[in-house]
Every structure is written in C-alpha cells, then in structure tokens.
C-alpha cells in the first residue's frame, strides 16, 4: 500500500465512522484499565457483561481492595482465565493505591509495571484515556495490517512500528479503533467480507473479493 492508498484508506474509514470508540464499557480511566486488563483472550461482550456487575460494587482501586481477591474472582468468573486476571487486577489495585495515589499513571513505564498490563494494554490506555497517538496491536490489527499491505510485519511490535511510521498524523489518534473494528466486522480472519469492504480498492489482497 503506497502513501496515497493509505491516505484514501483512512479517509474512507473516517467518513464511515468519524468518531470511533472502543466497545468496552467504562466511565473512568481506572474502569478502562480494568476492562482492558480483563479483555485478554476474551471478547468485549463477555468483559462488559462481567464489569457491569463489578463496577456497580467496586469501580476504584480502593473499592477493589475492599472487595477482596476472592469476591473479585466471583464477579469475573465468566471471563476466561478469571483467577489469574483477578489476581493481576487485585495486585494492580494495590500498586495503584500504594504507589500512585489511587490514580492510573500516564507513563508507559509505570503502566507496564502493573501486573497483567503489557504493551498492548498500556497503548490502549494511553490512546483511549489520554489521547496519545499509540497503536495497540491485537490480532485484528495484526491481520488487517498484513493482509491489506498497510503495515506488514512478522510480529506485533514490527506492525506497531510500521503503523506509527506509515499512518498519517491526522488519523493517528483514531486509527487503532478503525482498524480493530474493520478487522472485527469486515476483514475477518476466516472469511473476509471483501464484497462489502469500503476500502477493498486500496487493499493488496483485493482478489479475496472473489472468494465468496
């Protein structure tokens, strides 16, 4: 995908969805961090189902600590790997209270020091909560970036670096949302919906359109 194709690609996605949002439900930076931490190897729908119950009872680091790890696990037991996630979230809350005054830190280094928070989760928080131009490369973005030729890479870090270098600045803040949604609903893993894809003319794998 050349520079002009990339420009057209994102202009098209922006016209279709001018203000893309994460599908995780949250009402604070902490709720966002908790939801993203819980979303690893889980669907946003499943996470939202659990956090709707949890956040009514405990939606701050201190309230999670007051709840206790065992009761926290009960609230999220419908999510995969819930015991590990409960431990990570509980320990994260302890660190937030003890080291950050109960607030979610804004630096990548501090975020990645929290249990269960890797580079992708940190990128989501920095982008969604703080408006920074980061790229949280999940399976959808990795697939779309490689399949379309937007930002080919052998691993998520290579794709992230390619995206940061190739996506025009005007699209950077929202690009990660557009790419996730495109991968989730159009450029799907097993059967891409090329015939209903608005950006198929810019895609390096456009011949897939004949697969259906």
C-alpha positions as CSV (number, residue, x, y, z in Angstrom):
1,X,0.0,0.0,0.0
2,X,1.6,3.3,-1.0
3,X,1.2,6.7,0.6
4,X,-1.8,7.8,-1.4
5,X,-3.6,4.5,-0.9
6,X,-3.0,4.8,2.9
7,X,-4.4,8.3,2.8
8,X,-7.5,7.1,0.9
9,X,-7.8,4.1,3.2
10,X,-8.2,6.2,6.3
11,X,-10.2,8.9,4.7
12,X,-12.7,6.3,3.8
13,X,-12.8,4.7,7.2
14,X,-13.2,8.2,8.8
15,X,-16.1,9.1,6.6
16,X,-17.9,5.9,7.6
17,X,-17.2,6.4,11.3
18,X,-16.0,9.9,12.2
19,X,-15.7,9.2,16.0
20,X,-14.8,5.6,16.6
21,X,-14.9,4.3,20.1
22,X,-13.8,1.2,22.0
23,X,-16.6,-1.3,22.5
24,X,-15.5,-1.9,26.1
25,X,-17.8,-0.1,28.6
26,X,-16.2,2.3,31.1
27,X,-16.8,5.5,32.9
28,X,-13.3,6.4,34.2
29,X,-9.7,5.8,33.4
30,X,-9.5,3.1,36.0
31,X,-12.5,1.3,34.7
32,X,-10.9,1.4,31.2
33,X,-7.7,-0.1,32.6
34,X,-9.5,-2.8,34.4
35,X,-11.7,-3.7,31.4
36,X,-8.7,-3.9,29.1
37,X,-6.7,-6.0,31.5
38,X,-9.7,-8.4,31.7
39,X,-10.1,-8.5,27.9
40,X,-7.0,-10.6,27.1
41,X,-8.2,-13.7,25.3
42,X,-11.8,-12.7,25.9
43,X,-14.5,-10.8,23.9
44,X,-15.5,-7.2,24.7
45,X,-19.1,-8.5,25.0
46,X,-18.0,-11.0,27.7
47,X,-16.0,-8.4,29.6
48,X,-18.8,-5.9,29.5
49,X,-21.2,-8.5,30.9
50,X,-18.9,-9.0,33.9
51,X,-17.9,-5.4,34.5
52,X,-21.5,-4.2,34.5
53,X,-21.9,-6.2,37.7
54,X,-18.5,-5.5,39.1
55,X,-18.3,-1.7,38.6
56,X,-21.6,-1.1,40.4
57,X,-20.0,-2.5,43.5
58,X,-16.3,-1.7,43.0
59,X,-15.1,0.8,40.5
60,X,-12.0,2.3,42.1
61,X,-8.7,0.6,43.1
62,X,-9.5,1.0,46.8
63,X,-13.0,-0.5,46.4
64,X,-11.5,-3.5,44.6
65,X,-9.1,-3.9,47.5
66,X,-12.0,-3.7,49.9
67,X,-13.9,-6.3,47.9
68,X,-11.1,-8.8,48.2
69,X,-9.5,-11.0,45.6
70,X,-11.9,-13.9,46.2
71,X,-15.0,-11.9,45.7
72,X,-13.5,-10.1,42.8
73,X,-12.9,-13.5,41.1
74,X,-16.6,-14.4,41.7
75,X,-17.6,-11.2,39.7
76,X,-15.5,-12.1,36.7
77,X,-15.7,-15.9,36.7
78,X,-17.5,-15.8,33.3
79,X,-14.3,-14.5,31.7
80,X,-11.5,-16.8,30.6
81,X,-8.5,-17.1,32.9
82,X,-10.5,-15.3,35.6
83,X,-8.5,-16.5,38.6
84,X,-5.2,-15.2,37.1
85,X,-6.9,-12.0,36.0
86,X,-8.5,-11.4,39.4
87,X,-5.0,-11.8,41.0
88,X,-3.5,-9.4,38.5
89,X,-6.2,-6.8,38.9
90,X,-6.2,-7.0,42.7
91,X,-2.4,-6.6,42.7
92,X,-2.6,-3.8,40.2
93,X,-5.1,-2.0,42.5
94,X,-2.7,-2.4,45.4
95,X,0.1,-0.8,43.4
96,X,-2.1,2.0,42.2
97,X,-3.1,2.8,45.8
98,X,0.4,2.4,47.3
99,X,2.4,4.0,44.5
100,X,0.2,6.3,42.5
101,X,-2.3,7.7,45.0
102,X,-5.1,5.5,43.6
103,X,-4.8,7.1,40.1
104,X,-3.9,5.4,36.8
105,X,-0.4,6.6,35.8
106,X,0.1,8.3,32.4
107,X,3.5,7.0,31.6
108,X,4.1,3.8,29.6
109,X,6.8,2.6,32.0
110,X,4.5,2.9,35.0
111,X,1.6,1.2,33.2
112,X,3.7,-1.7,32.0
113,X,5.0,-2.2,35.6
114,X,1.4,-3.1,36.7
115,X,0.6,-6.9,36.8
116,X,-1.3,-8.1,33.7
117,X,-0.6,-4.8,31.8
118,X,1.6,-5.4,28.8
119,X,2.5,-3.1,25.9
120,X,-0.9,-3.6,24.2
121,X,-2.9,-2.7,27.3
122,X,-0.7,0.3,28.0
123,X,-1.2,1.5,24.5
124,X,-5.0,1.2,24.8
125,X,-5.0,3.3,28.0
126,X,-2.6,5.9,26.6
127,X,-4.6,6.2,23.4
128,X,-8.2,6.0,24.7
129,X,-7.9,7.7,28.1
130,X,-5.2,10.2,27.4
131,X,-5.5,10.8,23.6
132,X,-1.9,9.8,22.8
133,X,-1.1,8.6,19.3
134,X,-0.3,4.9,20.1
135,X,-1.1,1.7,18.3
136,X,-2.4,-1.2,20.4
137,X,-1.8,-4.1,18.0
138,X,-4.2,-7.0,18.7
139,X,-5.0,-10.0,16.5
140,X,-7.4,-7.9,14.4
141,X,-4.9,-5.1,13.7
142,X,-2.1,-7.5,13.1
143,X,-4.2,-9.3,10.5
144,X,-5.6,-6.2,8.8
145,X,-2.2,-4.6,8.7
146,X,-0.6,-7.6,7.0
147,X,-3.4,-8.6,4.7
148,X,-4.1,-5.2,3.3
149,X,-0.4,-4.2,3.0
150,X,-0.9,-1.2,5.3
151,X,1.8,-2.2,7.7
152,X,3.3,-5.6,7.2
153,X,5.3,-7.2,10.0
154,X,6.3,-10.6,11.3
155,X,5.2,-9.8,14.9
156,X,3.1,-7.2,16.8
157,X,6.0,-4.9,17.6
158,X,7.0,-4.7,13.9
159,X,3.5,-4.0,12.9
160,X,3.2,-1.3,15.6
161,X,6.3,0.4,14.4
162,X,5.2,0.2,10.8
163,X,1.9,1.7,11.7
164,X,3.5,4.6,13.6
165,X,5.7,5.3,10.6
166,X,3.1,4.9,7.9
167,X,-0.2,6.2,9.3
168,X,-0.6,10.0,8.6
169,X,-0.6,12.1,11.7
170,X,-4.2,13.3,11.2
171,X,-5.5,9.7,11.6
172,X,-3.2,8.5,14.4
173,X,-5.4,9.0,17.4
174,X,-8.4,7.1,15.9
175,X,-6.5,4.7,13.6
176,X,-6.4,1.9,16.1
177,X,-10.2,1.9,16.6
178,X,-10.8,1.9,12.9
179,X,-8.5,-1.0,12.3
180,X,-9.9,-3.1,15.2
181,X,-13.5,-2.5,14.0
182,X,-12.6,-3.2,10.4
183,X,-10.9,-6.5,11.4
184,X,-13.8,-7.5,13.8
185,X,-16.7,-6.9,11.4
186,X,-15.3,-6.8,7.8
187,X,-11.8,-8.1,7.3
188,X,-12.4,-11.2,9.4
189,X,-9.9,-14.0,9.9
190,X,-11.6,-16.9,8.2
191,X,-13.8,-15.2,5.6
192,X,-13.1,-11.6,4.9
193,X,-16.2,-9.7,3.6
194,X,-14.4,-8.2,0.7
195,X,-17.6,-7.6,-1.3
196,X,-18.9,-5.2,1.4
197,X,-15.5,-3.6,2.2
198,X,-15.3,0.1,1.6
199,X,-11.5,0.1,1.3
200,X,-11.1,-3.0,-0.9
201,X,-9.8,-0.9,-3.8
202,X,-6.8,0.1,-1.6
203,X,-6.1,-3.5,-0.4
204,X,-3.2,-5.6,-1.5
205,X,-5.4,-8.7,-1.1
206,X,-8.3,-7.4,-3.1
207,X,-8.5,-10.7,-5.1
208,X,-10.0,-12.2,-1.9
209,X,-13.2,-10.4,-3.0
210,X,-13.8,-13.3,-5.4
211,X,-13.7,-15.8,-2.6
212,X,-17.4,-15.6,-1.7
